[in-house]
Amino acid sequence: QVQLVESGGGLVQAGGSLRLSCAASGSSFFITAMGWHRQAPGKQHELVASITPSGNTHYADSVKGRFTISRDNTKIAAYLQMNSLKPEDTAVYYCTASVLGSDDYWGQGTQVTVSS
């Protein structure tokens, strides 16, 4: 079992920045890729960014150039630096972790609200 706990969400004005953190515990040794998903009201969830253990990253087109994902393999943690936030970035953001031989794990989510 892996537990993921997100922090860092909140309310920010358009153009502002937030940094999300995700701390993993439990059987975190088996985590491979980590990522951030988001879901806005009435919309499907979206993969925002992901990062492999070696640091290869992938971003949704909607956040390229504004968001940066990183991870700390010693702490088994992931981060999402979000700059130039837009109202359409408003959503619940979930940290995810892939584990060999198992379904992905999800955190409980943290709310990000961007006011115009």
Secondary structure, DSSP 4 states (H G I P E B T S, - for coil): -EEEEEE--EEEETT--EEEEEEEEESGGGEEEEEEEEE-TTS--EEEEEE-TT--EEE-TTTTTTEEEEEETTTTEEEEEE-S--GGG-EEEEEEEEETTSPPEE---EEEEEE-
